[in-house]
Amino acid sequence: MAKIKGVILGVDDVLVPNGRPISSVFDEVTKLITYFKSKNIEFAILTNRTWVFGSDRRPLEVELNRRW
């Protein structure tokens, strides 16, 4: 049986629908990332521009590394 070795997630309209981060989306994606890690599935987040998060406008990469 074939096994998944990796998953690619996009930011635009996936992690950040309509250009705004939504807590419920991040909560669900965090559950998915936790599952990936438990099964040793690698994941990558792709973007074609710089994204910022929160009122302090920190880079999205920093926020994702903190959460995951």
C-alpha positions in Angstrom: 0.0 0.0 0.0 1.4 3.4 -1.0 1.9 6.0 1.8 1.8 9.7 1.7 5.3 11.2 2.2 4.5 14.9 1.9 1.8 17.5 1.6 1.9 21.0 0.2 -0.5 23.6 1.6 -1.1 27.0 0.0 -1.7 30.2 1.9 -3.9 32.3 -0.4 -7.6 31.2 0.1 -6.5 28.1 2.0 -4.7 29.1 5.2 -5.8 32.7 4.9 -9.2 32.8 3.2 -10.1 36.2 1.6 -6.7 37.5 2.7 -7.6 37.4 6.4 -6.5 34.8 8.9 -9.4 33.1 10.7 -8.9 31.4 14.0 -11.2 28.4 13.3 -9.3 27.7 10.0 -5.9 27.8 11.8 -7.3 25.5 14.6 -8.4 22.9 12.0 -5.1 23.2 10.0 -3.2 22.8 13.3 -5.1 19.5 13.9 -4.1 18.4 10.4 -0.4 19.4 11.0 -0.5 17.5 14.3 -1.7 14.4 12.4 1.0 14.8 9.7 3.6 15.0 12.4 2.3 11.9 14.2 2.5 9.9 10.9 5.9 11.4 9.9 4.4 13.2 6.9 6.4 16.2 5.8 4.5 19.3 4.9 5.4 22.6 3.1 3.6 25.9 3.0 3.8 27.7 -0.4 3.3 31.3 -1.1 4.1 33.6 -3.9 4.3 36.8 -1.8 5.1 38.0 1.7 2.3 37.5 4.2 2.0 39.2 7.6 -0.1 38.2 10.6 -1.7 40.1 13.4 -1.8 43.7 14.3 1.9 43.8 14.8 2.3 42.6 11.2 4.8 39.8 12.0 5.8 37.6 9.1 3.4 34.7 8.6 6.4 32.3 8.6 7.2 33.4 12.2 3.6 32.8 13.3 3.4 29.4 11.7 6.8 28.3 13.2 5.5 29.4 16.6 2.2 27.5 16.2 3.6 24.3 14.6 
